[in-house]
Amino acid sequence: MKHFNKKMIINAFLIIMAVMLIFPWSVFSAQRLAVTVNIANMRSGPGKEHPEMWQVEKYHPFIVVEKKGNWYKVKDFEGDMAWVYDSLLDNTPTVITIKDECNVRSKPDMDGQILFTVEKGIPFKVLQKQGNWIKIQHADNDIGWIYKTLVW
């Protein structure tokens, strides 16, 4: 029985090593970055010569897919991908709303006063977390609490 267990452990180790060679570690630990400027141009390729596809506002979060020189290929909460210059991003913790109507409240509680309501796709900086609630700040400095299932 000992021989069988040892063989299983060796095979499992070999499989894990093969997977790590095929899929770089970065695939397993995706880096999340956010826009640091008021408006960032999202491009079709890694360079200013590539056309601008759309723009995003400050605190917009992304997952890094690839890096070429000073450019990141990123994916947003809807799965859209584009390229952005690296100096326009940093690792500020941010979220973006994923529901059509999201209430932002005065305290981390359903009884908290609704300070404002935002639509899908509005980015915020994360200030604090408390249970299932996130204290957020918009680029225009509006601050409040949002329930975690409303954001990505």
N, CA, C and O atoms as a DFTB+ gen file, in Angstrom:
608 C
 N C O
     1  1       0.819      -1.196       0.000
     2  2       0.000       0.000       0.000
     3  2       0.859       1.256       0.000
     4  3       0.504       2.245      -0.640
     5  1       1.988       1.231       0.710
     6  2       2.872       2.397       0.763
     7  2       3.390       2.739      -0.622
     8  3       3.464       3.915      -0.978
     9  1       3.750       1.735      -1.409
    10  2       4.275       1.959      -2.758
    11  2       3.237       2.669      -3.641
    12  3       3.577       3.572      -4.405
    13  1       1.981       2.253      -3.527
    14  2       0.901       2.857      -4.315
    15  2       0.721       4.332      -3.943
    16  3       0.576       5.161      -4.841
    17  1       0.723       4.683      -2.673
    18  2       0.566       6.060      -2.230
    19  2       1.731       6.930      -2.695
    20  3       1.537       8.074      -3.107
    21  1       2.919       6.388      -2.627
    22  2       4.106       7.130      -3.064
    23  2       4.016       7.417      -4.564
    24  3       4.343       8.516      -5.010
    25  1       3.581       6.446      -5.320
    26  2       3.426       6.612      -6.769
    27  2       2.376       7.678      -7.082
    28  3       2.560       8.495      -7.983
    29  1       1.280       7.661      -6.334
    30  2       0.227       8.660      -6.538
    31  2       0.753      10.061      -6.254
    32  3       0.452      10.996      -6.996
    33  1       1.523      10.215      -5.205
    34  2       2.072      11.522      -4.843
    35  2       3.021      12.011      -5.930
    36  3       2.982      13.179      -6.317
    37  1       3.866      11.120      -6.417
    38  2       4.810      11.504      -7.485
    39  2       4.045      11.906      -8.737
    40  3       4.381      12.913      -9.359
    41  1       3.028      11.147      -9.122
    42  2       2.227      11.485     -10.310
    43  2       1.508      12.817     -10.144
    44  3       1.466      13.621     -11.075
    45  1       0.948      13.052      -8.971
    46  2       0.266      14.331      -8.720
    47  2       1.251      15.484      -8.837
    48  3       0.933      16.516      -9.428
    49  1       2.439      15.316      -8.279
    50  2       3.472      16.351      -8.362
    51  2       3.846      16.627      -9.818
    52  3       3.975      17.785     -10.216
    53  1       4.019      15.583     -10.606
    54  2       4.381      15.746     -12.017
    55  2       3.275      16.467     -12.799
    56  3       3.561      17.294     -13.666
    57  1       2.043      16.157     -12.494
    58  2       0.916      16.827     -13.163
    59  2       0.902      18.312     -12.813
    60  3       0.729      19.161     -13.687
    61  1       1.085      18.618     -11.539
    62  2       1.107      20.027     -11.112
    63  2       2.245      20.779     -11.803
    64  3       2.054      21.904     -12.263
    65  1       3.407      20.173     -11.876
    66  2       4.551      20.822     -12.532
    67  2       4.261      21.057     -14.018
    68  3       4.601      22.111     -14.554
    69  1       3.639      20.085     -14.682
    70  2       3.311      20.236     -16.099
    71  2       2.314      21.374     -16.307
    72  3       2.460      22.163     -17.241
    73  1       1.304      21.464     -15.445
    74  2       0.315      22.543     -15.551
    75  2       0.995      23.901     -15.369
    76  3       0.689      24.850     -16.090
    77  1       1.914      23.995     -14.410
    78  2       2.596      25.271     -14.157
    79  2       3.486      25.672     -15.330
    80  3       3.680      26.864     -15.571
    81  1       4.029      24.705     -16.063
    82  2       4.827      25.022     -17.242
    83  2       3.952      25.486     -18.405
    84  3       4.326      26.385     -19.158
    85  1       2.796      24.866     -18.537
    86  2       1.877      25.219     -19.623
    87  2       1.208      26.564     -19.351
    88  3       1.100      27.398     -20.250
    89  1       0.760      26.776     -18.116
    90  2       0.072      27.999     -17.731
    91  2       0.953      28.772     -16.755
    92  3       1.163      28.322     -15.628
    93  1       1.473      29.930     -17.170
    94  2       2.312      30.698     -16.257
    95  2       1.553      31.065     -14.979
    96  3       0.326      31.167     -14.985
    97  1       2.285      31.261     -13.894
    98  2       1.700      31.585     -12.599
    99  2       0.774      32.791     -12.689
   100  3      -0.210      32.863     -11.953
   101  1       1.074      33.753     -13.589
   102  2       0.248      34.955     -13.708
   103  2      -1.199      34.630     -14.052
   104  3      -2.098      35.402     -13.717
   105  1      -1.441      33.497     -14.719
   106  2      -2.805      33.097     -15.039
   107  2      -3.573      32.793     -13.757
   108  3      -4.773      33.055     -13.673
   109  1      -2.888      32.242     -12.762
   110  2      -3.534      31.862     -11.523
   111  2      -3.661      33.014     -10.539
   112  3      -4.472      32.952      -9.615
   113  1      -2.880      34.051     -10.723
   114  2      -2.928      35.189      -9.797
   115  2      -3.047      36.478     -10.605
   116  3      -2.120      37.287     -10.638
   117  1      -4.184      36.659     -11.248
   118  2      -4.410      37.809     -12.108
   119  2      -4.254      39.112     -11.325
   120  3      -4.783      39.267     -10.224
   121  1      -3.526      40.025     -11.918
   122  2      -3.305      41.327     -11.294
   123  2      -4.472      42.245     -11.620
   124  3      -4.913      42.329     -12.766
   125  1      -4.961      42.924     -10.604
   126  2      -6.061      43.866     -10.785
   127  2      -5.505      45.270     -10.603
   128  3      -4.872      45.573      -9.592
   129  1      -5.749      46.123     -11.595
   130  2      -5.283      47.509     -11.569
   131  2      -6.454      48.441     -11.828
   132  3      -7.511      48.020     -12.298
   133  1      -6.246      49.738     -11.510
   134  2      -7.309      50.728     -11.696
   135  2      -6.750      51.982     -12.344
   136  3      -5.571      52.303     -12.198
   137  1      -7.607      52.679     -13.055
   138  2      -7.248      53.940     -13.711
   139  2      -7.018      55.014     -12.646
   140  3      -7.782      55.130     -11.688
   141  1      -5.953      55.797     -12.832
   142  2      -5.585      56.833     -11.854
   143  2      -5.828      58.253     -12.347
   144  3      -5.714      59.206     -11.577
   145  1      -6.162      58.399     -13.626
   146  2      -6.380      59.724     -14.212
   147  2      -7.869      59.930     -14.460
   148  3      -8.642      58.972     -14.450
   149  1      -8.271      61.181     -14.683
   150  2      -9.703      61.472     -14.883
   151  2     -10.299      60.710     -16.058
   152  3     -11.404      60.178     -15.959
   153  1      -9.569      60.656     -17.175
   154  2     -10.025      59.939     -18.370
   155  2      -8.841      59.185     -18.972
   156  3      -7.766      59.756     -19.155
   157  1      -9.040      57.903     -19.280
   158  2      -8.004      57.096     -19.927
   159  2      -8.531      56.579     -21.256
   160  3      -9.670      56.124     -21.352
   161  1      -7.688      56.654     -22.280
   162  2      -8.034      56.133     -23.600
   163  2      -7.719      54.644     -23.665
   164  3      -6.617      54.212     -23.324
   165  1      -8.684      53.881     -24.099
   166  2      -8.523      52.445     -24.261
   167  2      -8.286      52.186     -25.746
   168  3      -9.098      52.574     -26.585
   169  1      -7.173      51.530     -26.067
   170  2      -6.742      51.377     -27.465
   171  2      -6.814      49.930     -27.945
   172  3      -6.870      48.992     -27.149
   173  1      -6.812      49.777     -29.266
   174  2      -6.913      48.454     -29.880
   175  2      -5.591      47.694     -29.867
   176  3      -5.571      46.488     -30.111
   177  1      -4.491      48.381     -29.587
   178  2      -3.185      47.734     -29.537
   179  2      -2.250      48.490     -28.616
   180  3      -2.603      49.557     -28.114
   181  1      -1.050      47.944     -28.386
   182  2      -0.095      48.539     -27.447
   183  2       0.725      49.680     -28.064
   184  3       1.890      49.493     -28.416
   185  1       0.113      50.851     -28.191
   186  2       0.809      52.023     -28.724
   187  2      -0.173      53.109     -29.116
   188  3      -1.333      52.838     -29.425
   189  1       0.319      54.368     -29.098
   190  2      -0.556      55.497     -29.453
   191  2      -0.969      55.468     -30.918
   192  3      -1.937      56.128     -31.297
   193  1      -0.256      54.719     -31.743
   194  2      -0.629      54.618     -33.154
   195  2      -1.876      53.757     -33.358
   196  3      -2.482      53.789     -34.429
   197  1      -2.252      53.004     -32.359
   198  2      -3.465      52.173     -32.440
   199  2      -4.685      53.022     -32.106
   200  3      -4.627      53.880     -31.225
   201  1      -5.789      52.783     -32.811
   202  2      -6.988      53.605     -32.593
   203  2      -7.551      53.490     -31.176
   204  3      -7.470      52.444     -30.532
   205  1      -8.118      54.593     -30.723
   206  2      -8.822      54.635     -29.449
   207  2     -10.173      53.962     -29.653
   208  3     -10.906      54.292     -30.586
   209  1     -10.498      53.016     -28.773
   210  2     -11.770      52.299     -28.899
   211  2     -12.842      52.906     -27.997
   212  3     -14.000      53.020     -28.401
   213  1     -12.469      53.292     -26.792
   214  2     -13.376      53.957     -25.860
   215  2     -12.548      54.617     -24.776
   216  3     -11.323      54.497     -24.754
   217  1     -13.227      55.315     -23.874
   218  2     -12.571      55.961     -22.742
   219  2     -13.229      55.483     -21.450
   220  3     -14.400      55.105     -21.429
   221  1     -12.445      55.511     -20.377
   222  2     -12.967      55.174     -19.051
   223  2     -12.551      56.256     -18.072
   224  3     -11.610      57.013     -18.314
   225  1     -13.281      56.314     -16.953
   226  2     -12.984      57.340     -15.961
   227  2     -12.152      56.789     -14.803
   228  3     -11.919      55.585     -14.692
   229  1     -11.721      57.698     -13.960
   230  2     -10.889      57.386     -12.805
   231  2     -11.532      56.288     -11.953
   232  3     -12.749      56.254     -11.768
   233  1     -10.692      55.401     -11.445
   234  2     -11.024      54.269     -10.583
   235  2     -11.602      53.066     -11.330
   236  3     -11.986      52.082     -10.697
   237  1     -11.670      53.122     -12.648
   238  2     -12.190      51.976     -13.411
   239  2     -11.250      50.788     -13.204
   240  3     -10.059      50.892     -13.496
   241  1     -11.768      49.655     -12.703
   242  2     -10.906      48.490     -12.445
   243  2     -10.749      47.585     -13.667
   244  3     -11.643      47.479     -14.507
   245  1      -9.596      46.943     -13.736
   246  2      -9.295      45.994     -14.811
   247  2      -8.498      44.819     -14.266
   248  3      -7.853      44.914     -13.222
   249  1      -8.556      43.708     -14.994
   250  2      -7.685      42.562     -14.773
   251  2      -6.638      42.587     -15.884
   252  3      -6.981      42.723     -17.058
   253  1      -5.371      42.458     -15.519
   254  2      -4.293      42.450     -16.509
   255  2      -4.275      41.103     -17.223
   256  3      -4.271      40.043     -16.596
   257  1      -4.264      41.176     -18.556
   258  2      -4.224      39.984     -19.392
   259  2      -2.814      39.761     -19.930
   260  3      -2.346      38.627     -20.031
   261  1      -2.141      40.871     -20.277
   262  2      -0.830      40.787     -20.925
   263  2      -0.114      42.116     -20.745
   264  3      -0.747      43.146     -20.510
   265  1       1.212      42.087     -20.858
   266  2       1.990      43.323     -20.823
   267  2       2.992      43.295     -21.974
   268  3       3.674      42.294     -22.195
   269  1       3.072      44.415     -22.708
   270  2       4.061      44.583     -23.784
   271  2       4.699      45.947     -23.592
   272  3       4.056      46.976     -23.797
   273  1       5.962      45.951     -23.201
   274  2       6.638      47.218     -22.950
   275  2       5.934      47.979     -21.848
   276  3       5.764      47.468     -20.741
   277  1       5.519      49.218     -22.154
   278  2       4.818      50.064     -21.185
   279  2       3.302      50.002     -21.333
   280  3       2.598      50.887     -20.848
   281  1       2.803      48.989     -21.983
   282  2       1.369      48.862     -22.239
   283  2       0.805      47.601     -21.601
   284  3       1.434      46.543     -21.616
   285  1      -0.402      47.735     -21.037
   286  2      -1.123      46.594     -20.482
   287  2      -2.333      46.294     -21.351
   288  3      -3.081      47.193     -21.735
   289  1      -2.512      45.006     -21.655
   290  2      -3.777      44.549     -22.217
   291  2      -4.625      44.168     -21.017
   292  3      -4.212      43.356     -20.190
   293  1      -5.817      44.757     -20.921
   294  2      -6.661      44.577     -19.746
   295  2      -8.059      44.124     -20.140
   296  3      -8.510      44.319     -21.269
   297  1      -8.736      43.504     -19.155
   298  2     -10.115      43.051     -19.342
   299  2     -10.969      43.701     -18.266
   300  3     -10.579      43.754     -17.099
   301  1     -12.147      44.200     -18.666
   302  2     -13.024      44.851     -17.689
   303  2     -14.103      43.884     -17.184
   304  3     -14.105      42.700     -17.522
   305  1     -15.006      44.411     -16.379
   306  2     -16.042      43.602     -15.730
   307  2     -17.009      42.961     -16.707
   308  3     -17.706      42.013     -16.348
   309  1     -17.065      43.458     -17.936
   310  2     -17.954      42.886     -18.951
   311  2     -17.210      41.962     -19.907
   312  3     -17.800      41.411     -20.837
   313  1     -15.902      41.797     -19.670
   314  2     -15.099      40.931     -20.527
   315  2     -14.492      41.636     -21.724
   316  3     -13.810      41.003     -22.530
   317  1     -14.728      42.948     -21.859
   318  2     -14.142      43.707     -22.962
   319  2     -12.647      43.888     -22.721
   320  3     -12.217      44.098     -21.587
   321  1     -11.856      43.807     -23.792
   322  2     -10.412      43.953     -23.663
   323  2      -9.895      45.102     -24.518
   324  3     -10.413      45.387     -25.598
   325  1      -8.854      45.754     -23.998
   326  2      -8.210      46.861     -24.699
   327  2      -6.820      47.055     -24.102
   328  3      -6.442      46.387     -23.140
   329  1      -6.070      47.981     -24.691
   330  2      -4.727      48.305     -24.215
   331  2      -4.722      49.692     -23.591
   332  3      -5.410      50.601     -24.056
   333  1      -3.925      49.841     -22.515
   334  2      -3.816      51.121     -21.822
   335  2      -2.367      51.297     -21.372
   336  3      -1.699      50.329     -21.007
   337  1      -1.890      52.542     -21.401
   338  2      -0.515      52.854     -21.025
   339  2      -0.334      52.646     -19.523
   340  3      -1.210      53.009     -18.738
   341  1       0.789      52.066     -19.122
   342  2       0.974      51.652     -17.724
   343  2       0.958      52.787     -16.709
   344  3       0.562      52.568     -15.565
   345  1       1.374      53.991     -17.088
   346  2       1.393      55.097     -16.117
   347  2      -0.005      55.608     -15.774
   348  3      -0.160      56.429     -14.869
   349  1      -1.021      55.129     -16.489
   350  2      -2.405      55.529     -16.210
   351  2      -3.088      54.594     -15.209
   352  3      -4.254      54.789     -14.867
   353  1      -2.352      53.577     -14.743
   354  2      -2.905      52.564     -13.844
   355  2      -2.059      52.431     -12.582
   356  3      -0.859      52.705     -12.593
   357  1      -2.695      52.011     -11.505
   358  2      -1.975      51.583     -10.306
   359  2      -2.822      50.562      -9.561
   360  3      -3.890      50.175     -10.036
   361  1      -2.357      50.126      -8.403
   362  2      -3.062      49.060      -7.678
   363  2      -4.012      49.578      -6.600
   364  3      -4.257      48.888      -5.611
   365  1      -4.548      50.784      -6.780
   366  2      -5.572      51.307      -5.873
   367  2      -6.752      50.336      -5.854
   368  3      -7.223      49.927      -6.916
   369  1      -7.239      49.957      -4.669
   370  2      -8.402      49.062      -4.628
   371  2      -9.659      49.792      -5.108
   372  3     -10.019      50.841      -4.574
   373  1     -10.311      49.233      -6.108
   374  2     -11.500      49.852      -6.688
   375  2     -12.548      48.793      -6.997
   376  3     -12.262      47.596      -7.034
   377  1     -13.771      49.268      -7.217
   378  2     -14.881      48.419      -7.639
   379  2     -15.667      49.181      -8.706
   380  3     -15.496      50.385      -8.892
   381  1     -16.534      48.440      -9.398
   382  2     -17.407      49.064     -10.389
   383  2     -18.786      48.425     -10.261
   384  3     -18.901      47.218     -10.047
   385  1     -19.830      49.239     -10.392
   386  2     -21.189      48.721     -10.226
   387  2     -21.564      47.813     -11.389
   388  3     -21.218      48.077     -12.540
   389  1     -22.285      46.730     -11.065
   390  2     -22.655      45.745     -12.085
   391  2     -24.167      45.583     -12.217
   392  3     -24.630      44.733     -12.977
   393  1     -24.929      46.372     -11.501
   394  2     -26.398      46.331     -11.564
   395  2     -26.916      47.669     -12.089
   396  3     -26.215      48.679     -12.026
   397  1     -28.144      47.671     -12.608
   398  2     -28.711      48.885     -13.206
   399  2     -28.979      49.993     -12.197
   400  3     -28.768      51.166     -12.507
   401  1     -29.430      49.655     -11.020
   402  2     -29.690      50.668      -9.990
   403  2     -29.064      50.218      -8.688
   404  3     -29.491      49.233      -8.085
   405  1     -28.045      50.952      -8.260
   406  2     -27.322      50.597      -7.033
   407  2     -27.453      51.731      -6.033
   408  3     -27.056      52.864      -6.303
   409  1     -28.012      51.414      -4.882
   410  2     -28.140      52.409      -3.824
   411  2     -26.841      52.513      -3.036
   412  3     -26.262      51.508      -2.624
   413  1     -26.399      53.741      -2.838
   414  2     -25.236      54.018      -2.006
   415  2     -25.786      54.642      -0.729
   416  3     -26.505      55.641      -0.773
   417  1     -25.441      54.042       0.410
   418  2     -26.078      54.391       1.682
   419  2     -25.142      55.127       2.639
   420  3     -23.926      55.164       2.448
   421  1     -25.739      55.703       3.660
   422  2     -25.013      56.501       4.650
   423  2     -24.238      55.648       5.647
   424  3     -23.283      56.119       6.263
   425  1     -24.657      54.376       5.808
   426  2     -23.972      53.477       6.726
   427  2     -24.067      52.056       6.176
   428  3     -24.897      51.789       5.307
   429  1     -23.230      51.141       6.668
   430  2     -23.212      49.768       6.147
   431  2     -24.363      48.923       6.676
   432  3     -24.179      47.979       7.445
   433  1     -25.560      49.304       6.231
   434  2     -26.762      48.666       6.751
   435  2     -27.918      48.994       5.805
   436  3     -27.970      50.096       5.259
   437  1     -28.841      48.059       5.606
   438  2     -29.997      48.309       4.743
   439  2     -30.884      49.422       5.294
   440  3     -31.689      49.990       4.556
   441  1     -30.748      49.738       6.569
   442  2     -31.497      50.836       7.169
   443  2     -30.829      52.188       6.929
   444  3     -31.411      53.230       7.232
   445  1     -29.603      52.175       6.385
   446  2     -28.901      53.431       6.116
   447  2     -29.630      54.249       5.066
   448  3     -30.204      53.705       4.122
   449  1     -29.599      55.558       5.241
   450  2     -30.235      56.468       4.284
   451  2     -29.587      56.300       2.914
   452  3     -28.366      56.187       2.807
   453  1     -30.416      56.284       1.861
   454  2     -29.882      56.236       0.498
   455  2     -29.374      57.632       0.158
   456  3     -30.147      58.584       0.052
   457  1     -28.049      57.733      -0.011
   458  2     -27.432      59.018      -0.337
   459  2     -27.571      59.345      -1.819
   460  3     -27.846      60.483      -2.199
   461  1     -27.375      58.316      -2.649
   462  2     -27.548      58.468      -4.097
   463  2     -27.651      57.089      -4.720
   464  3     -27.282      56.089      -4.104
   465  1     -28.154      57.040      -5.941
   466  2     -28.306      55.801      -6.698
   467  2     -27.505      55.940      -7.980
   468  3     -27.550      56.978      -8.641
   469  1     -26.765      54.879      -8.334
   470  2     -25.949      54.918      -9.555
   471  2     -26.328      53.759     -10.469
   472  3     -26.874      52.744     -10.037
   473  1     -26.019      53.947     -11.734
   474  2     -26.293      52.931     -12.745
   475  2     -25.113      51.977     -12.871
   476  3     -24.083      52.154     -12.220
   477  1     -25.274      50.986     -13.699
   478  2     -24.231      50.009     -13.996
   479  2     -23.027      50.703     -14.641
   480  3     -23.178      51.586     -15.485
   481  1     -21.827      50.280     -14.222
   482  2     -20.602      50.772     -14.857
   483  2     -19.987      52.003     -14.219
   484  3     -19.195      52.690     -14.863
   485  1     -20.326      52.303     -12.977
   486  2     -19.755      53.467     -12.293
   487  2     -18.633      52.986     -11.363
   488  3     -18.883      52.180     -10.467
   489  1     -17.396      53.474     -11.568
   490  2     -16.272      53.027     -10.748
   491  2     -16.109      53.843      -9.464
   492  3     -16.441      55.027      -9.410
   493  1     -15.592      53.178      -8.446
   494  2     -15.356      53.800      -7.146
   495  2     -14.053      53.286      -6.536
   496  3     -13.639      52.154      -6.782
   497  1     -13.429      54.129      -5.751
   498  2     -12.290      53.734      -4.928
   499  2     -12.832      53.080      -3.665
   500  3     -13.824      53.543      -3.104
   501  1     -12.186      52.002      -3.213
   502  2     -12.577      51.325      -1.982
   503  2     -11.845      51.979      -0.812
   504  3     -10.617      52.064      -0.805
   505  1     -12.612      52.439       0.176
   506  2     -12.034      53.075       1.360
   507  2     -11.954      52.120       2.545
   508  3     -11.022      52.180       3.346
   509  1     -12.965      51.223       2.644
   510  2     -13.064      50.354       3.814
   511  2     -14.021      49.218       3.495
   512  3     -14.891      49.354       2.635
   513  1     -13.862      48.105       4.186
   514  2     -14.811      46.991       4.082
   515  2     -15.296      46.650       5.478
   516  3     -14.533      46.660       6.444
   517  1     -16.592      46.348       5.560
   518  2     -17.182      45.957       6.833
   519  2     -18.241      44.905       6.550
   520  3     -19.328      45.219       6.064
   521  1     -17.919      43.662       6.855
   522  2     -18.842      42.574       6.554
   523  2     -19.096      42.498       5.052
   524  3     -18.159      42.395       4.260
   525  1     -20.368      42.548       4.668
   526  2     -20.752      42.495       3.248
   527  2     -20.854      43.876       2.606
   528  3     -21.365      44.004       1.493
   529  1     -20.376      44.902       3.291
   530  2     -20.485      46.273       2.815
   531  2     -19.113      46.851       2.477
   532  3     -18.101      46.489       3.077
   533  1     -19.106      47.758       1.502
   534  2     -17.872      48.410       1.074
   535  2     -18.092      49.918       1.104
   536  3     -19.044      50.428       0.514
   537  1     -17.209      50.618       1.791
   538  2     -17.250      52.081       1.798
   539  2     -16.502      52.553       0.551
   540  3     -15.341      52.202       0.338
   541  1     -17.185      53.351      -0.265
   542  2     -16.646      53.737      -1.569
   543  2     -16.589      55.257      -1.723
   544  3     -17.285      56.009      -1.040
   545  1     -15.726      55.671      -2.653
   546  2     -15.605      57.098      -2.982
   547  2     -15.531      57.233      -4.499
   548  3     -14.722      56.577      -5.154
   549  1     -16.380      58.085      -5.042
   550  2     -16.361      58.362      -6.480
   551  2     -15.295      59.422      -6.759
   552  3     -14.846      60.110      -5.842
   553  1     -14.900      59.553      -8.000
   554  2     -13.900      60.550      -8.398
   555  2     -14.353      61.971      -8.078
   556  3     -13.516      62.858      -7.909
   557  1     -15.674      62.204      -7.991
   558  2     -16.175      63.542      -7.639
   559  2     -16.267      63.733      -6.116
   560  3     -16.824      64.722      -5.640
   561  1     -15.713      62.775      -5.363
   562  2     -15.618      62.793      -3.895
   563  2     -16.890      62.384      -3.146
   564  3     -16.910      62.452      -1.917
   565  1     -17.947      61.965      -3.842
   566  2     -19.116      61.423      -3.146
   567  2     -18.695      60.125      -2.450
   568  3     -18.013      59.289      -3.041
   569  1     -19.106      59.968      -1.195
   570  2     -18.725      58.804      -0.389
   571  2     -19.980      58.152       0.187
   572  3     -20.940      58.836       0.542
   573  1     -19.961      56.832       0.274
   574  2     -21.054      56.098       0.886
   575  2     -20.731      54.624       0.964
   576  3     -19.609      54.199       0.687
   577  1     -21.738      53.844       1.347
   578  2     -21.597      52.398       1.499
   579  2     -22.432      51.680       0.449
   580  3     -23.550      52.097       0.147
   581  1     -21.884      50.588      -0.111
   582  2     -22.591      49.803      -1.112
   583  2     -22.464      48.333      -0.743
   584  3     -21.449      47.899      -0.198
   585  1     -23.517      47.572      -1.050
   586  2     -23.503      46.147      -0.752
   587  2     -22.626      45.434      -1.771
   588  3     -22.669      45.759      -2.958
   589  1     -21.826      44.462      -1.323
   590  2     -20.774      43.871      -2.151
   591  2     -21.285      43.144      -3.398
   592  3     -20.546      43.034      -4.375
   593  1     -22.520      42.646      -3.396
   594  2     -23.019      41.935      -4.581
   595  2     -23.377      42.895      -5.727
   596  3     -23.685      42.449      -6.833
   597  1     -23.337      44.191      -5.470
   598  2     -23.666      45.188      -6.489
   599  2     -22.444      45.627      -7.289
   600  3     -22.565      46.403      -8.236
   601  1     -21.258      45.126      -6.906
   602  2     -20.018      45.587      -7.548
   603  2     -19.130      44.412      -7.963
   604  3     -19.281      43.288      -7.486
   605  1     -18.193      44.720      -8.875
   606  2     -17.149      43.773      -9.330
   607  2     -15.822      44.301      -8.891
   608  3     -14.792      43.681      -9.156
